[in-house]
Amino acid sequence: MKNRVEELRKTRGLRQAAFAGAIRVSRQTVSSIETGRYSPSLELAFAISDFFGLPIEEIFVYERSGAQ
């Protein structure tokens, strides 16, 4: 899953640790989300959405694999 978390965080001038504290996760979790190694739970995705004041679909992009 692609996301805009790093872009949005940097636009607000936040370091990973400060953002992590604001959404109550570890800095490592933020790093893993930003690099696409970890997909957040729905609850965490909503917390990130609330933090940035954007709908989830403007932050996270689900790409389907295979033919439809």
HELIX and SHEET records of a PDB file:
HELIX    1   1 VAL A    5  THR A   11  1                                   7    
HELIX    2   2 GLN A   16  ILE A   23  1                                   8    
HELIX    3   3 ARG A   27  GLU A   34  1                                   8    
HELIX    4   4 LEU A   42  PHE A   52  1                                  11    
HELIX    5   5 ILE A   56  GLU A   58  5                                   3    
SHEET    1   A 2 LYS A   2  ASN A   3  0                                        
SHEET    2   A 2 PHE A  60  VAL A  61 -1                                        
END                                                                             
